[in-house]
Amino acid sequence: MGRQPSNGHCLPCMKRRVKRGIPCPPSERPCDRHDISVRAHSLSVSPERDLSTVIPRRLQSAPPDFNLPPELPLVAFRREMATTYFFRSYVWAPFWRSLLLSSTSTPSTASDGFNYINQACFDALMYSYMGRAHRNAAFQDRGRRLYTRVLGQVQKMLPRLEKPQLAQMATPVIVMGMYEFAIQGLVGGTDPHHLGIHWILQHCGPEGFQDPELLQIFRSCRGMMTCQALWLKTRCYLEAEAWKTVPWQHTPKTFEDRIMDIFVDLPGLAQDVDSDSPETQKTARESISVLMGKLKTWRGEWDACHWHDVYSVPPLASHDERDGKSLTFGDNAFSGRLKFNSPTRALEILYYNACLLYLTQLSDLVRSQTATYDPHNEPFPLRSYSIARTRPALEGLVALSSISDLLNTSDEKETVIPPAPMAILYWVLQDLPELIGSWEVFLSKSKPFEKAQEEFEGFKVKFPTLQSVF
């Protein structure tokens, strides 16, 4: 069993057990090729061979170290994902969209430092919002670190900047205020970044915003500061004549600028109405009449210039299948529904109706504080109260619905839209029982009204006498 057998399998004729050198019976040729049987091959003893002669050379050496490329940072992908999610899900994103997108662009007067600060503020808001919504600690931590870092940089830079650069710094300060509102939940007059905007405006002065790009920033600052003053019921220094004229020294005013000139007077007027001084209240009544006249003039000129930018569609009477409720109007409703060609036109009408409704409320509040006023002796008090508010409220609500749709697709450079006009509209609708029933489906699904009780509380005009009647 120890020797290697000499017989095996004949490969040419596949005949078994043919001796080597003996011709194969079928072919009569010597069988010099044969295979050793499997059994003998397996059990045979052979000297050990050097396997290094058999192993290929490429396997003898150690495998080379593969330098795998590091994982791609995916910064742009994560930023795009967070940005898309923010603009699709956050309720105030459409009203902030224009300024947020313009803050990440490269203006002709901006330097690399300003571009980095603007981008960092933008990223901090996007990452923090998405991280909080999805409970992603990495996104939240990244947003928090970006916000803390850029906040320290802005605080160091503000005292050292010249007026043109200081005016540009208002944009990241506004975005940081959005961060506090959206992430920290600070509402009304509790946002500390309003102090930063105030500091920038005071140091630059009205003459520091005459450049067209800086004027657009000033428009956003004026809207934010007016909104805060209206929440606190305190006079806003931007109502001074210099702040209404000097920034537009080289640029003609738009209809939005002119209606904002009226809107900025409302906080001081609300403060005067709350005063206990008879002289102050008398001045407030006169101011209300003057502003009502300005509103009437503004609306007449607006209708003459932009009648072609608004068109009517069939009356709104749609049925909501999920809730089983219909959106129908009463006798005081529009015969048709308005549509606007641009968000600017819709925003102007929203501001107009908000001013009209707020002045009407202040007028009623002044009348209720007089000694001779008796609401029970007023002829048809509920009807007169409703008529004065129904049409502006409906028109403002239709304008608001158009703004929400148009801002997501428009490329126009709009300013930040503060919550004050929506808040005024909301509280008026709450006081109109004949409309709140018809619009309850819309109000429950309208994004700006999702947290209205919390975010709009400071804008409510309280009627101590009228509440008992209405």
DRENDO-1510 file (C-alpha; in Angstrom, 1 decimal, always signed):
<recs>
REC; n; res; u; v; w
REC; 1; MET; +0.0; +0.0; +0.0 .
REC; 2; GLY; +3.0; +2.2; +0.4 .
REC; 3; ARG; +4.1; +2.3; -3.2 .
REC; 4; GLN; +2.5; +4.4; -5.9 .
REC; 5; PRO; +0.4; +2.2; -8.2 .
REC; 6; SER; +1.3; +2.0; -11.9 .
REC; 7; ASN; -2.2; +1.4; -13.2 .
REC; 8; GLY; -5.0; +3.8; -13.3 .
REC; 9; HIS; -7.5; +5.4; -15.6 .
REC; 10; CYS; -6.7; +5.6; -19.3 .
REC; 11; LEU; -7.5; +9.2; -20.4 .
REC; 12; PRO; -7.9; +8.6; -24.2 .
REC; 13; CYS; -10.2; +5.7; -24.0 .
REC; 14; MET; -11.5; +6.0; -20.5 .
REC; 15; LYS; -10.7; +2.3; -19.8 .
REC; 16; ARG; -9.8; +1.4; -16.3 .
REC; 17; ARG; -6.7; -0.3; -15.0 .
REC; 18; VAL; -4.4; -0.1; -18.0 .
REC; 19; LYS; -0.7; -0.6; -17.4 .
REC; 20; ARG; +1.5; +2.3; -18.5 .
REC; 21; GLY; +3.2; +1.4; -21.8 .
REC; 22; ILE; +0.7; -1.4; -22.7 .
REC; 23; PRO; -1.3; -0.5; -25.9 .
REC; 24; CYS; -5.0; +0.2; -25.3 .
REC; 25; PRO; -7.2; -2.5; -26.7 .
REC; 26; PRO; -9.5; -0.2; -28.7 .
REC; 27; SER; -6.8; +2.0; -30.2 .
REC; 28; GLU; -3.7; -0.2; -30.1 .
REC; 29; ARG; -1.7; +2.8; -28.9 .
REC; 30; PRO; +0.5; +2.8; -25.9 .
REC; 31; CYS; -1.4; +4.4; -23.0 .
REC; 32; ASP; +1.2; +6.9; -21.8 .
REC; 33; ARG; -1.4; +9.1; -20.2 .
REC; 34; HIS; -3.4; +7.8; -17.3 .
REC; 35; ASP; -4.8; +9.1; -14.1 .
REC; 36; ILE; -4.1; +7.5; -10.8 .
REC; 37; SER; -7.2; +6.3; -9.1 .
REC; 38; VAL; -8.8; +8.5; -6.6 .
REC; 39; ARG; -8.3; +6.0; -3.7 .
REC; 40; ALA; -4.7; +5.4; -4.4 .
REC; 41; HIS; -4.1; +9.1; -4.9 .
REC; 42; SER; -5.7; +10.0; -1.6 .
REC; 43; LEU; -3.9; +7.4; +0.5 .
REC; 44; SER; -0.5; +7.5; -1.1 .
REC; 45; VAL; +2.5; +8.8; +0.8 .
REC; 46; SER; +4.5; +11.4; -1.0 .
REC; 47; PRO; +7.4; +13.6; +0.2 .
REC; 48; GLU; +6.4; +17.1; +1.4 .
REC; 49; ARG; +6.7; +19.7; -1.2 .
REC; 50; ASP; +7.6; +23.3; -0.8 .
REC; 51; LEU; +4.3; +25.0; -1.3 .
REC; 52; SER; +6.0; +28.3; -2.0 .
REC; 53; THR; +6.8; +27.0; -5.5 .
REC; 54; VAL; +3.1; +26.5; -6.1 .
REC; 55; ILE; +1.6; +29.6; -4.5 .
REC; 56; PRO; +1.5; +32.5; -6.9 .
REC; 57; ARG; +3.9; +35.3; -6.3 .
REC; 58; ARG; +1.2; +37.8; -5.8 .
REC; 59; LEU; -0.2; +35.9; -2.9 .
REC; 60; GLN; +3.2; +35.3; -1.2 .
REC; 61; SER; +3.7; +39.0; -0.4 .
REC; 62; ALA; +1.6; +40.8; +2.2 .
REC; 63; PRO; -1.5; +42.4; +0.8 .
REC; 64; PRO; -1.0; +46.1; +0.2 .
REC; 65; ASP; -2.7; +48.6; +2.4 .
REC; 66; PHE; -5.7; +50.1; +0.6 .
REC; 67; ASN; -6.0; +53.8; +1.3 .
REC; 68; LEU; -9.8; +54.1; +1.2 .
REC; 69; PRO; -11.0; +57.6; +0.5 .
REC; 70; PRO; -12.5; +59.2; +3.6 .
REC; 71; GLU; -16.3; +59.6; +3.8 .
REC; 72; LEU; -17.6; +62.6; +1.9 .
REC; 73; PRO; -18.6; +65.4; +4.2 .
REC; 74; LEU; -22.0; +65.8; +2.5 .
REC; 75; VAL; -22.3; +69.3; +3.9 .
REC; 76; ALA; -24.2; +70.6; +0.9 .
REC; 77; PHE; -26.5; +67.7; +0.9 .
REC; 78; ARG; -27.4; +68.0; +4.6 .
REC; 79; ARG; -27.9; +71.8; +4.2 .
REC; 80; GLU; -30.2; +71.3; +1.2 .
REC; 81; MET; -32.2; +68.6; +3.0 .
REC; 82; ALA; -32.6; +70.8; +6.1 .
REC; 83; THR; -33.5; +73.9; +4.0 .
REC; 84; THR; -36.1; +72.0; +2.0 .
REC; 85; TYR; -37.7; +70.6; +5.1 .
REC; 86; PHE; -37.8; +74.0; +6.8 .
REC; 87; PHE; -39.5; +75.8; +3.9 .
REC; 88; ARG; -42.0; +72.9; +3.5 .
REC; 89; SER; -43.0; +72.4; +7.1 .
REC; 90; TYR; -42.5; +75.6; +9.2 .
REC; 91; VAL; -45.6; +77.8; +9.4 .
REC; 92; TRP; -43.7; +81.2; +9.1 .
REC; 93; ALA; -41.3; +80.0; +6.4 .
REC; 94; PRO; -43.1; +81.5; +3.5 .
REC; 95; PHE; -43.2; +84.9; +5.2 .
REC; 96; TRP; -39.5; +84.8; +5.9 .
REC; 97; ARG; -38.5; +83.1; +2.6 .
REC; 98; SER; -37.3; +86.2; +0.7 .
REC; 99; LEU; -35.0; +87.6; +3.4 .
REC; 100; LEU; -33.6; +84.2; +4.3 .
REC; 101; LEU; -32.7; +83.4; +0.6 .
REC; 102; SER; -31.3; +86.8; +0.0 .
REC; 103; SER; -29.1; +86.5; +3.1 .
REC; 104; THR; -27.3; +83.5; +1.6 .
REC; 105; SER; -26.8; +85.2; -1.8 .
REC; 106; THR; -23.8; +87.4; -2.4 .
REC; 107; PRO; -24.7; +91.1; -2.6 .
REC; 108; SER; -22.3; +93.4; -4.4 .
REC; 109; THR; -21.4; +95.4; -1.3 .
REC; 110; ALA; -20.8; +92.3; +1.0 .
REC; 111; SER; -17.4; +90.9; +1.9 .
REC; 112; ASP; -16.5; +87.3; +2.7 .
REC; 113; GLY; -16.9; +87.9; +6.4 .
REC; 114; PHE; -20.5; +89.0; +6.0 .
REC; 115; ASN; -21.2; +86.1; +3.6 .
REC; 116; TYR; -20.0; +83.6; +6.2 .
REC; 117; ILE; -22.1; +85.2; +9.0 .
REC; 118; ASN; -25.2; +85.3; +6.9 .
REC; 119; GLN; -24.7; +81.6; +5.8 .
REC; 120; ALA; -24.0; +80.5; +9.4 .
REC; 121; CYS; -27.1; +82.2; +10.7 .
REC; 122; PHE; -29.1; +80.6; +8.0 .
REC; 123; ASP; -27.6; +77.1; +8.6 .
REC; 124; ALA; -28.2; +77.5; +12.4 .
REC; 125; LEU; -31.9; +78.0; +11.9 .
REC; 126; MET; -32.2; +75.2; +9.3 .
REC; 127; TYR; -30.3; +72.6; +11.2 .
REC; 128; SER; -31.9; +73.4; +14.6 .
REC; 129; TYR; -35.4; +73.3; +13.3 .
REC; 130; MET; -34.9; +70.0; +11.5 .
REC; 131; GLY; -33.1; +68.5; +14.5 .
REC; 132; ARG; -35.8; +69.5; +16.9 .
REC; 133; ALA; -38.6; +68.2; +14.6 .
REC; 134; HIS; -36.9; +64.8; +14.1 .
REC; 135; ARG; -35.2; +64.6; +17.5 .
REC; 136; ASN; -31.8; +64.4; +15.8 .
REC; 137; ALA; -29.2; +65.4; +18.4 .
REC; 138; ALA; -26.4; +65.8; +15.8 .
REC; 139; PHE; -28.4; +68.4; +13.8 .
REC; 140; GLN; -29.5; +70.2; +16.9 .
REC; 141; ASP; -26.0; +70.3; +18.3 .
REC; 142; ARG; -24.6; +71.6; +14.9 .
REC; 143; GLY; -27.3; +74.4; +14.8 .
REC; 144; ARG; -26.7; +75.4; +18.4 .
REC; 145; ARG; -22.9; +75.6; +17.9 .
REC; 146; LEU; -23.3; +77.7; +14.7 .
REC; 147; TYR; -25.7; +80.0; +16.5 .
REC; 148; THR; -23.4; +80.5; +19.5 .
REC; 149; ARG; -20.4; +81.1; +17.3 .
REC; 150; VAL; -22.0; +83.6; +15.0 .
REC; 151; LEU; -23.6; +85.4; +18.0 .
REC; 152; GLY; -20.2; +86.0; +19.5 .
REC; 153; GLN; -18.7; +87.2; +16.2 .
REC; 154; VAL; -21.5; +89.7; +15.6 .
REC; 155; GLN; -21.2; +91.1; +19.1 .
REC; 156; LYS; -17.5; +91.7; +18.6 .
REC; 157; MET; -17.9; +93.2; +15.1 .
REC; 158; LEU; -20.7; +95.6; +15.8 .
REC; 159; PRO; -18.7; +98.3; +17.6 .
REC; 160; ARG; -16.0; +98.3; +15.0 .
REC; 161; LEU; -18.0; +98.6; +11.8 .
REC; 162; GLU; -18.6; +101.7; +9.7 .
REC; 163; LYS; -22.1; +102.7; +8.8 .
REC; 164; PRO; -22.5; +100.9; +5.5 .
REC; 165; GLN; -21.2; +97.6; +7.0 .
REC; 166; LEU; -23.2; +98.2; +10.2 .
REC; 167; ALA; -26.4; +98.5; +8.1 .
REC; 168; GLN; -25.6; +95.2; +6.4 .
REC; 169; MET; -25.3; +93.5; +9.8 .
REC; 170; ALA; -29.0; +94.0; +10.4 .
REC; 171; THR; -29.8; +91.0; +8.2 .
REC; 172; PRO; -28.0; +88.4; +10.4 .
REC; 173; VAL; -29.5; +90.0; +13.5 .
REC; 174; ILE; -33.0; +89.6; +12.1 .
REC; 175; VAL; -32.2; +85.9; +11.2 .
REC; 176; MET; -31.0; +85.3; +14.7 .
REC; 177; GLY; -34.3; +86.8; +16.0 .
REC; 178; MET; -36.0; +84.3; +13.8 .
REC; 179; TYR; -34.0; +81.6; +15.5 .
REC; 180; GLU; -35.1; +82.7; +18.9 .
REC; 181; PHE; -38.8; +82.8; +17.7 .
REC; 182; ALA; -38.7; +79.4; +15.9 .
REC; 183; ILE; -36.4; +77.4; +18.1 .
REC; 184; GLN; -36.5; +79.0; +21.6 .
REC; 185; GLY; -40.2; +80.0; +21.4 .
REC; 186; LEU; -39.7; +83.7; +22.3 .
REC; 187; VAL; -42.6; +85.8; +21.2 .
REC; 188; GLY; -43.6; +89.4; +21.3 .
REC; 189; GLY; -41.3; +91.8; +23.1 .
REC; 190; THR; -39.1; +89.1; +24.7 .
REC; 191; ASP; -36.7; +88.7; +21.7 .
REC; 192; PRO; -33.3; +90.2; +22.7 .
REC; 193; HIS; -32.3; +90.7; +19.1 .
REC; 194; HIS; -34.7; +93.6; +18.8 .
REC; 195; LEU; -32.2; +95.5; +20.9 .
REC; 196; GLY; -29.6; +94.8; +18.3 .
REC; 197; ILE; -31.8; +96.0; +15.5 .
REC; 198; HIS; -32.5; +99.1; +17.5 .
REC; 199; TRP; -28.8; +99.7; +18.2 .
REC; 200; ILE; -28.0; +99.4; +14.4 .
REC; 201; LEU; -30.8; +101.8; +13.4 .
REC; 202; GLN; -29.8; +104.4; +15.9 .
REC; 203; HIS; -26.1; +104.3; +15.0 .
REC; 204; CYS; -26.7; +104.3; +11.2 .
REC; 205; GLY; -29.5; +106.9; +11.3 .
REC; 206; PRO; -32.1; +107.3; +8.5 .
REC; 207; GLU; -29.4; +108.5; +6.1 .
REC; 208; GLY; -27.5; +105.3; +6.4 .
REC; 209; PHE; -30.1; +103.3; +4.4 .
REC; 210; GLN; -30.4; +105.3; +1.2 .
REC; 211; ASP; -28.6; +102.7; -0.9 .
REC; 212; PRO; -31.2; +100.5; -2.7 .
REC; 213; GLU; -29.9; +97.3; -1.1 .
REC; 214; LEU; -29.7; +98.8; +2.4 .
REC; 215; LEU; -33.2; +100.3; +1.9 .
REC; 216; GLN; -34.6; +96.8; +1.5 .
REC; 217; ILE; -33.0; +95.8; +4.8 .
REC; 218; PHE; -34.4; +98.9; +6.4 .
REC; 219; ARG; -37.9; +97.9; +5.3 .
REC; 220; SER; -37.6; +94.6; +7.1 .
REC; 221; CYS; -36.2; +96.3; +10.2 .
REC; 222; ARG; -39.1; +98.8; +10.3 .
REC; 223; GLY; -41.7; +96.0; +10.0 .
REC; 224; MET; -40.0; +94.0; +12.9 .
REC; 225; MET; -39.7; +97.0; +15.2 .
REC; 226; THR; -43.2; +98.2; +14.5 .
REC; 227; CYS; -44.5; +94.7; +15.3 .
REC; 228; GLN; -42.7; +94.6; +18.6 .
REC; 229; ALA; -43.9; +98.1; +19.6 .
REC; 230; LEU; -47.5; +97.1; +18.7 .
REC; 231; TRP; -47.2; +94.1; +21.0 .
REC; 232; LEU; -45.9; +96.3; +23.9 .
REC; 233; LYS; -48.4; +99.1; +23.1 .
REC; 234; THR; -45.6; +101.7; +23.1 .
REC; 235; ARG; -44.7; +104.4; +20.7 .
REC; 236; CYS; -42.1; +103.5; +18.0 .
REC; 237; TYR; -39.4; +106.1; +17.2 .
REC; 238; LEU; -39.6; +105.1; +13.6 .
REC; 239; GLU; -42.9; +107.1; +13.3 .
REC; 240; ALA; -40.8; +110.3; +13.2 .
REC; 241; GLU; -40.9; +112.1; +9.9 .
REC; 242; ALA; -37.2; +111.7; +9.3 .
REC; 243; TRP; -37.5; +107.9; +9.2 .
REC; 244; LYS; -40.4; +108.2; +6.7 .
REC; 245; THR; -38.6; +110.4; +4.2 .
REC; 246; VAL; -34.7; +110.4; +4.5 .
REC; 247; PRO; -34.2; +106.7; +3.5 .
REC; 248; TRP; -36.2; +107.3; +0.3 .
REC; 249; GLN; -34.2; +110.4; -0.7 .
REC; 250; HIS; -33.0; +108.7; -4.0 .
REC; 251; THR; -35.7; +106.0; -4.3 .
REC; 252; PRO; -39.4; +106.6; -5.0 .
REC; 253; LYS; -41.8; +105.1; -2.5 .
REC; 254; THR; -43.9; +102.1; -3.3 .
REC; 255; PHE; -47.5; +101.5; -2.1 .
REC; 256; GLU; -46.2; +99.2; +0.5 .
REC; 257; ASP; -43.9; +101.9; +1.8 .
REC; 258; ARG; -46.8; +104.3; +2.0 .
REC; 259; ILE; -49.1; +101.9; +3.9 .
REC; 260; MET; -46.2; +101.1; +6.3 .
REC; 261; ASP; -46.0; +104.8; +7.0 .
REC; 262; ILE; -49.5; +104.5; +8.4 .
REC; 263; PHE; -48.9; +101.2; +10.1 .
REC; 264; VAL; -45.9; +102.5; +12.1 .
REC; 265; ASP; -48.2; +105.1; +13.7 .
REC; 266; LEU; -50.4; +102.4; +15.2 .
REC; 267; PRO; -48.3; +101.6; +18.3 .
REC; 268; GLY; -48.1; +105.2; +19.5 .
REC; 269; LEU; -51.8; +105.6; +18.8 .
REC; 270; ALA; -52.6; +102.5; +20.9 .
REC; 271; GLN; -50.5; +104.0; +23.7 .
REC; 272; ASP; -52.4; +107.3; +23.6 .
REC; 273; VAL; -55.8; +105.5; +23.7 .
REC; 274; ASP; -54.7; +103.6; +26.9 .
REC; 275; SER; -53.8; +106.9; +28.5 .
REC; 276; ASP; -55.9; +108.3; +31.4 .
REC; 277; SER; -55.4; +111.8; +30.3 .
REC; 278; PRO; -58.4; +113.4; +28.5 .
REC; 279; GLU; -56.2; +115.6; +26.4 .
REC; 280; THR; -54.2; +112.6; +25.2 .
REC; 281; GLN; -57.4; +110.7; +24.3 .
REC; 282; LYS; -58.7; +113.8; +22.5 .
REC; 283; THR; -55.5; +113.8; +20.5 .
REC; 284; ALA; -55.9; +110.1; +19.8 .
REC; 285; ARG; -59.4; +110.6; +18.4 .
REC; 286; GLU; -58.0; +113.3; +16.0 .
REC; 287; SER; -55.1; +111.1; +15.0 .
REC; 288; ILE; -57.5; +108.3; +14.2 .
REC; 289; SER; -59.6; +110.5; +11.9 .
REC; 290; VAL; -56.4; +111.7; +10.1 .
REC; 291; LEU; -55.1; +108.2; +9.6 .
REC; 292; MET; -58.6; +107.1; +8.4 .
REC; 293; GLY; -58.4; +109.8; +5.8 .
REC; 294; LYS; -54.9; +108.7; +4.7 .
REC; 295; LEU; -56.1; +105.1; +4.3 .
REC; 296; LYS; -59.0; +106.2; +2.2 .
REC; 297; THR; -56.7; +108.2; -0.1 .
REC; 298; TRP; -54.2; +105.3; -0.3 .
REC; 299; ARG; -56.9; +102.8; -1.3 .
REC; 300; GLY; -58.3; +105.1; -4.0 .
REC; 301; GLU; -54.8; +105.5; -5.6 .
REC; 302; TRP; -54.1; +101.8; -5.2 .
REC; 303; ASP; -57.3; +100.9; -7.0 .
REC; 304; ALA; -56.6; +103.3; -9.8 .
REC; 305; CYS; -53.0; +101.9; -10.4 .
REC; 306; HIS; -53.4; +98.2; -9.7 .
REC; 307; TRP; -57.0; +97.4; -10.7 .
REC; 308; HIS; -55.5; +94.9; -13.4 .
REC; 309; ASP; -53.5; +93.0; -10.8 .
REC; 310; VAL; -56.5; +91.7; -9.0 .
REC; 311; TYR; -59.3; +89.6; -10.5 .
REC; 312; SER; -62.3; +87.8; -9.2 .
REC; 313; VAL; -63.1; +84.1; -9.3 .
REC; 314; PRO; -66.4; +82.3; -8.5 .
REC; 315; PRO; -67.6; +82.5; -4.9 .
REC; 316; LEU; -65.9; +80.3; -2.4 .
REC; 317; ALA; -68.3; +77.5; -1.5 .
REC; 318; SER; -66.1; +74.4; -1.3 .
REC; 319; HIS; -66.9; +71.3; +0.7 .
REC; 320; ASP; -64.2; +69.7; +2.9 .
REC; 321; GLU; -64.7; +65.9; +2.6 .
REC; 322; ARG; -62.6; +65.0; +5.6 .
REC; 323; ASP; -64.2; +67.4; +8.0 .
REC; 324; GLY; -67.7; +67.3; +6.5 .
REC; 325; LYS; -68.0; +71.1; +6.6 .
REC; 326; SER; -68.6; +73.7; +4.0 .
REC; 327; LEU; -66.9; +77.1; +3.6 .
REC; 328; THR; -69.9; +79.3; +2.9 .
REC; 329; PHE; -70.5; +83.0; +3.5 .
REC; 330; GLY; -73.4; +85.0; +4.9 .
REC; 331; ASP; -75.0; +88.1; +3.5 .
REC; 332; ASN; -72.1; +90.3; +4.2 .
REC; 333; ALA; -69.6; +88.2; +2.2 .
REC; 334; PHE; -68.1; +88.9; -1.2 .
REC; 335; SER; -70.0; +87.9; -4.3 .
REC; 336; GLY; -66.7; +86.5; -5.6 .
REC; 337; ARG; -63.2; +85.6; -4.4 .
REC; 338; LEU; -60.1; +87.8; -5.1 .
REC; 339; LYS; -56.9; +86.6; -6.7 .
REC; 340; PHE; -53.7; +88.6; -6.9 .
REC; 341; ASN; -51.0; +88.5; -9.6 .
REC; 342; SER; -48.1; +89.0; -7.2 .
REC; 343; PRO; -47.5; +88.7; -3.4 .
REC; 344; THR; -46.6; +92.4; -3.3 .
REC; 345; ARG; -50.2; +93.4; -4.2 .
REC; 346; ALA; -51.7; +90.9; -1.8 .
REC; 347; LEU; -49.4; +92.1; +1.0 .
REC; 348; GLU; -50.4; +95.7; +0.4 .
REC; 349; ILE; -54.1; +94.8; +0.7 .
REC; 350; LEU; -53.4; +92.8; +3.9 .
REC; 351; TYR; -51.6; +95.8; +5.5 .
REC; 352; TYR; -54.4; +98.1; +4.4 .
REC; 353; ASN; -57.2; +96.0; +6.0 .
REC; 354; ALA; -55.1; +95.4; +9.1 .
REC; 355; CYS; -54.7; +99.1; +9.6 .
REC; 356; LEU; -58.4; +99.8; +8.9 .
REC; 357; LEU; -59.5; +97.1; +11.4 .
REC; 358; TYR; -57.1; +98.2; +14.1 .
REC; 359; LEU; -58.1; +101.9; +13.7 .
REC; 360; THR; -61.7; +100.8; +13.9 .
REC; 361; GLN; -61.1; +98.9; +17.1 .
REC; 362; LEU; -59.2; +101.9; +18.6 .
REC; 363; SER; -62.0; +104.2; +17.7 .
REC; 364; ASP; -64.5; +102.0; +19.5 .
REC; 365; LEU; -62.2; +101.8; +22.5 .
REC; 366; VAL; -62.0; +105.6; +22.7 .
REC; 367; ARG; -65.8; +105.9; +22.4 .
REC; 368; SER; -66.3; +103.3; +25.1 .
REC; 369; GLN; -64.0; +105.3; +27.5 .
REC; 370; THR; -66.0; +108.5; +27.3 .
REC; 371; ALA; -68.4; +109.3; +30.1 .
REC; 372; THR; -71.4; +109.9; +27.8 .
REC; 373; TYR; -71.1; +106.7; +25.8 .
REC; 374; ASP; -73.7; +104.0; +26.5 .
REC; 375; PRO; -73.4; +101.0; +24.2 .
REC; 376; HIS; -77.0; +99.9; +25.1 .
REC; 377; ASN; -78.4; +103.0; +23.6 .
REC; 378; GLU; -76.6; +102.6; +20.3 .
REC; 379; PRO; -79.0; +101.7; +17.4 .
REC; 380; PHE; -78.3; +98.1; +16.3 .
REC; 381; PRO; -74.9; +97.9; +18.0 .
REC; 382; LEU; -74.1; +94.4; +16.9 .
REC; 383; ARG; -75.0; +95.1; +13.3 .
REC; 384; SER; -72.9; +98.2; +13.1 .
REC; 385; TYR; -70.1; +96.5; +14.8 .
REC; 386; SER; -70.2; +93.6; +12.2 .
REC; 387; ILE; -70.6; +95.8; +9.1 .
REC; 388; ALA; -67.6; +97.9; +10.0 .
REC; 389; ARG; -65.4; +94.8; +10.2 .
REC; 390; THR; -66.8; +92.1; +8.0 .
REC; 391; ARG; -65.7; +93.3; +4.6 .
REC; 392; PRO; -62.1; +94.3; +5.7 .
REC; 393; ALA; -61.8; +91.0; +7.6 .
REC; 394; LEU; -62.9; +88.9; +4.6 .
REC; 395; GLU; -60.7; +90.9; +2.1 .
REC; 396; GLY; -57.7; +90.6; +4.4 .
REC; 397; LEU; -58.2; +86.9; +4.9 .
REC; 398; VAL; -58.4; +86.4; +1.1 .
REC; 399; ALA; -55.3; +88.4; +0.7 .
REC; 400; LEU; -53.5; +86.3; +3.3 .
REC; 401; SER; -54.4; +83.1; +1.6 .
REC; 402; SER; -53.1; +84.4; -1.7 .
REC; 403; ILE; -49.8; +85.5; +0.0 .
REC; 404; SER; -49.2; +82.0; +1.4 .
REC; 405; ASP; -49.5; +80.5; -2.1 .
REC; 406; LEU; -47.6; +83.2; -4.0 .
REC; 407; LEU; -44.6; +83.6; -1.7 .
REC; 408; ASN; -43.5; +80.0; -2.2 .
REC; 409; THR; -43.1; +80.5; -6.0 .
REC; 410; SER; -42.3; +84.1; -6.4 .
REC; 411; ASP; -38.8; +85.5; -7.0 .
REC; 412; GLU; -39.7; +89.0; -5.9 .
REC; 413; LYS; -37.5; +90.6; -3.2 .
REC; 414; GLU; -40.0; +90.9; -0.4 .
REC; 415; THR; -39.3; +92.1; +3.1 .
REC; 416; VAL; -39.9; +90.0; +6.2 .
REC; 417; ILE; -43.7; +89.9; +6.9 .
REC; 418; PRO; -44.3; +90.4; +10.6 .
REC; 419; PRO; -47.1; +88.6; +12.4 .
REC; 420; ALA; -48.9; +91.8; +13.4 .
REC; 421; PRO; -51.3; +92.1; +10.4 .
REC; 422; MET; -52.3; +88.4; +10.7 .
REC; 423; ALA; -52.8; +88.9; +14.5 .
REC; 424; ILE; -55.1; +91.9; +14.0 .
REC; 425; LEU; -57.1; +89.9; +11.4 .
REC; 426; TYR; -57.3; +86.9; +13.7 .
REC; 427; TRP; -58.7; +88.7; +16.7 .
REC; 428; VAL; -61.3; +90.6; +14.6 .
REC; 429; LEU; -62.5; +87.3; +13.2 .
REC; 430; GLN; -62.8; +85.9; +16.7 .
REC; 431; ASP; -65.2; +88.7; +17.5 .
REC; 432; LEU; -67.4; +88.1; +14.5 .
REC; 433; PRO; -69.6; +85.0; +15.3 .
REC; 434; GLU; -71.4; +85.0; +12.0 .
REC; 435; LEU; -68.0; +84.6; +10.2 .
REC; 436; ILE; -66.1; +82.4; +12.6 .
REC; 437; GLY; -68.5; +79.6; +12.0 .
REC; 438; SER; -68.1; +79.9; +8.2 .
REC; 439; TRP; -64.3; +80.2; +8.4 .
REC; 440; GLU; -63.6; +77.7; +11.2 .
REC; 441; VAL; -62.3; +75.1; +8.7 .
REC; 442; PHE; -60.0; +77.6; +7.1 .
REC; 443; LEU; -58.8; +79.0; +10.4 .
REC; 444; SER; -58.0; +75.6; +11.8 .
REC; 445; LYS; -55.8; +74.8; +8.7 .
REC; 446; SER; -54.3; +78.2; +8.0 .
REC; 447; LYS; -50.7; +78.0; +9.0 .
REC; 448; PRO; -50.3; +81.4; +10.6 .
REC; 449; PHE; -53.2; +80.6; +13.0 .
REC; 450; GLU; -51.9; +77.3; +14.3 .
REC; 451; LYS; -50.5; +78.8; +17.6 .
REC; 452; ALA; -52.5; +82.0; +17.4 .
REC; 453; GLN; -53.5; +82.2; +21.1 .
REC; 454; GLU; -49.8; +82.2; +22.2 .
REC; 455; GLU; -48.2; +84.1; +19.4 .
REC; 456; PHE; -50.9; +86.8; +18.9 .
REC; 457; GLU; -51.9; +87.5; +22.5 .
REC; 458; GLY; -50.1; +90.9; +22.7 .
REC; 459; PHE; -51.8; +92.3; +19.6 .
REC; 460; LYS; -55.4; +91.9; +21.0 .
REC; 461; VAL; -57.3; +95.1; +21.6 .
REC; 462; LYS; -59.3; +94.6; +24.8 .
REC; 463; PHE; -62.7; +96.2; +25.2 .
REC; 464; PRO; -63.7; +96.3; +28.8 .
REC; 465; THR; -67.2; +97.7; +28.0 .
REC; 466; LEU; -67.9; +96.2; +24.6 .
REC; 467; GLN; -67.1; +92.7; +25.7 .
REC; 468; SER; -70.2; +92.6; +27.9 .
REC; 469; VAL; -72.3; +93.6; +24.9 .
REC; 470; PHE; -70.8; +91.6; +22.1 .
</recs>
